[in-house]
C-alpha cells in the first residue's frame, strides 16, 4: 500500500510541477493546492507554501498537508506553520525572500522525544566513498552502486538560487544526527535508517530504484506522539477579552477612569502616515509627539495598546484625494519602510505596542466617504469579484515582513471590517466580498488576527438587542453572525486565524429618539455582560466597546460628557474585577435562559439571562457565595434565583 501511494505521488507530482509553467498562470495570485481525490486528505496547501512545496520536491519530500495554516509559538517566536506528513513548513517573514519559508527541525525534535539525543561520536572518522560531516562526525554512505542515502542527500536539495548543491541539500535535510543502522518500522520490520535534522532516511532495497530511499513520516509521528506538545499561539496572552476604544486627543482627560476600569485592551485611532511623511522621503517623527504621549498613558494603565495606522499622504495615494484609501502599488515599499521604522520606535517602553491595525473599516468603497474619513476606504465597487480586496492584500504582503523584522512579537491586525451585509444571504451584497478578495489574492498569510465590528441598537422592547440589525438576524445578529461569517470565509480559503471584535456597543439608533430617558443606559450595562460573555465563549481574542470617553457616538460612551461613569462602565469594571485570570468553562444555556460558566483559580462564576420577558428559576449551586446584577449590585436570594432579562452573575467557591 505504501509503495502504491508513492507511485500515485509521483504521477501527481509530475502534473503539479507542470502546472505553473504557463506565463498566464504565473501572473495569478498564489493559489492553494488541494487533493479532492485523495481519501483522508481534507486540507489544502496554503498559498504561502504552495510554490515552495512544488519547487522543492512535492509529495515525495513533504507529503500531504495534515492541517491548515496555523500560528504556533516556536523558540520564542510566533510563526505561521503548516504540517505535512514528512515535515513542517514555517513562514519567517523577517528573512530575505529566499529564506522566508523554512523547514522545521523535525528529525531532531523526534529524536529528542524518543530520548535518543547523544553527543557526536568522538572516535568516528571519514569512510571511503561516503560524505563526511565534521560538525556531527557522521558519514552518509550509499547502500548500492550509485544508490542510497549519500546520493539521495546530494541530489534532492532545495531549489534556491545562489546556493551550491551542498548548501541546497543542507537546507532541505540538515546535518546527519546518527549513523545508518537498522531500526524497527511500525510493522516490526527492521529497516536501515539514518536520522537527519529535518528528515529520516529509510532504505527499501526491494523497491524500484527511484523508491529505494524513502523519507519517514515525521509529521505524522510527531503529531501522534503523546509526548509532543504543540503550543498554539494564544493572542490573548492571559488577558480577558475586555477592551475599549478611546478617541484620539481624549486619552489624558480619561486617564483616571482608564486606570479605574483597567481594561485589558485599548484600541487607539491612530497614527497617520501623512502626518509623519507629508513629503516623500522626509519623515518628521516629532509630529507624533502628542500621539505618543497618549499611547504611553494607555500602556502605563496595563492595557495592551492596539494602534490603527492610516492616512495615505497625497504623493502615495492610489486614488487621488483619498487619504483613507489604498496606497499606490509603487509606493508600497516606502510604506513598508515607514512601518518598519515606526514599529522599531514603538515596540518597547514606554509605548509597548505589539498590535498594529491597518485602516478602519477598509471594506468601504473609496467613493462613498470623504477622503479624510476616519474609516474606510480600500473598497472598490467596480471590482465585482473581490471589491478591491486585492489592493489590501498587496499592502499586507508589503508591510508584514517589515513589521516582523522590526519586532518578531508584533501582531498584524486586519483592519476592522464593517461588514454591512452578508453576500451568502444577499447576492447583491458587494462589500461583503472584500474579505474573500483579500484571501483570493494571497493575503491570508500576511495578518495575524482578523477583526470586525458589531454594533447593535437599543429598543424599548427588552429582547435580544443583537437581533435589532435586520441584515444579520439570519445569523443571530452582528456579534455572533459576523463572527460566523468571517470564520466561514477564512475556512473556504484554508485560513485559520484568531478573531477579535474591535468596535461595538449598544447605540441609540435615531438622533431624536429619547433613548436615555427610556432606559438606554441601564440596558447598556446588561448588554456589556451579554457581549463579553458571548465573546469569551466564542473564543474571540477581545471585544472592544466604543468608546470609553463620552458621551460617545450615538450615546454609546461608557462615560458621560463630564467623564462620570454610566452604568455600562460600572458593569464592565465589575466583570473585569471578578473575571481577572478567568477561563471559559462551558455553556449553561437552557430552554428559557442563555448562560455561560467561567472560572478563576479560586472562584467559579455562572452568568444567566433571558432574551425575552420570560423568567426562569436557577437553583443555587454548591459552594454558592453571592449573586449580583449587571453592575455588581448584590441580589437577594432564597432557595433559588429568578432570572429575567437583566443578567445574573453567580459567584461560588471552586
Buried (B, 14 or more C-beta within 10 A) or exposed (E): EEEEEBEEBBEBBEEBEEEBEEEEEEEEBBBBBBBEEBEEBBBBBBBBBBBBBBBBBBBBBBBBBBBBBBBBEBEEBBBBBBBBBBBBBBBBBBBEEEEBBBBBBBBBBBBEBEEEEEEBEEEBEEEEEBBBBEEBBBBBBBBEEEBBBBBBBBEBBBEBEEBEEEEBBBBBBBBBBBBBEEBEEEEEEEBBBBBBBBBBBBBBEEBEEEBBBBBBBBBBBBBEEEEEEEEEBEBBEEBBBBBBBBBBEBBEBBBEBBEEBBBBBBBBBBBBBBBBBBEEEEBEEEBBEEBBEBBBBBBBBEBBBBBBBBBBBBBBBBBEEBBBBBBBEEBBEBBBBBBBBBBBBBBEEEBBBBBBBBBBBBBBBBBEBEBEBBBBBBBBEEBEEBBBBBBBBBBBBBBBBBBBBBBBEBBBBBBBBBBBBBBEBEEEBBBBBBBBBBBBBBBBBBBBBBBBBBBBBBBEEBEBBBBBBEBBBEBBBBBBBBBBBBBEBBEEBBBBBBBBBBBBBBBBEEEEBEBBEBBBBBBBBBBBBBBBBBBBBBEBBBBBBBBBBBBBBBBBBBBBEEBEBBBBBBBBBBBBEBBBEBEBBEEBEEEBBBBBBBBBEEBBBBBBBBBEEEEBEBEBBEEBEEBBBBBBBEBEBEEEBEBBBBBBBBBBEE
